[in-house]
Amino acid sequence: MKTVIEIVADYLKYNELDGLQNGAECGCSIDDLAPCGEIQSSCSTGYKVDVPVGVECEFDFYICENKDDKPWQE
């Protein structure tokens, strides 16, 4: 029997998505789903957007609704 994390990971892979996000401050990649220990009902799917080299940001990447989002500029 699959766990919820495995089911969500399968869904993300099948739909070519990269992870989950719950606002700009919370996102997890498919390789490390729910590192906080649980998936919230407000989590939604998204695409991994890497922060460019040279941009000062506390994160290496974001999970965003759109591939073209640039949350570090907001």
C-alpha positions in Angstrom: 0.0 0.0 0.0 1.3 3.4 -0.9 1.7 6.3 1.5 0.1 9.7 0.9 3.6 11.1 0.2 4.2 8.4 -2.5 0.8 9.1 -4.1 1.5 12.8 -4.2 4.9 12.2 -5.7 3.4 9.9 -8.4 0.9 12.6 -9.2 3.6 15.3 -9.5 5.8 13.1 -11.7 2.9 12.1 -13.9 1.9 15.8 -14.4 5.5 17.0 -14.8 5.3 19.2 -11.7 8.2 19.8 -9.3 6.8 20.0 -5.9 4.4 21.6 -3.5 4.1 25.2 -2.2 2.1 27.0 0.4 2.9 30.6 -0.2 6.3 32.2 -1.0 7.9 31.1 2.3 7.0 27.4 2.1 7.8 25.0 -0.7 9.2 21.5 -1.1 10.6 19.7 -4.1 9.5 16.3 -5.2 12.8 14.9 -3.9 12.0 16.0 -0.4 8.2 16.2 0.0 6.8 17.5 3.3 10.1 17.9 5.2 8.0 19.6 7.8 6.4 16.2 8.5 3.0 16.8 6.9 1.2 18.1 3.8 -1.2 20.9 4.6 -4.7 21.2 3.0 -3.6 24.6 1.6 -0.5 23.1 -0.2 -0.7 23.3 -4.0 1.4 22.0 -6.8 4.0 24.0 -8.7 7.2 24.2 -10.6 10.7 24.6 -9.3 12.3 28.0 -10.0 16.0 28.3 -9.2 17.2 31.6 -7.8 19.9 32.9 -10.2 23.5 33.0 -9.1 24.3 36.5 -7.7 20.8 37.2 -6.4 20.8 37.6 -2.7 18.1 35.3 -1.4 17.7 33.0 1.6 16.4 30.2 -0.6 18.1 28.2 -3.4 14.8 27.7 -5.2 11.1 28.3 -5.0 8.1 26.2 -5.9 5.8 28.5 -7.9 2.5 28.3 -9.8 4.2 29.4 -13.0 7.7 28.5 -14.4 8.2 32.2 -15.2 7.6 33.5 -11.6 10.4 35.4 -9.9 9.4 35.7 -6.2 12.8 37.0 -5.1 12.0 40.2 -7.0 8.7 40.9 -5.1 
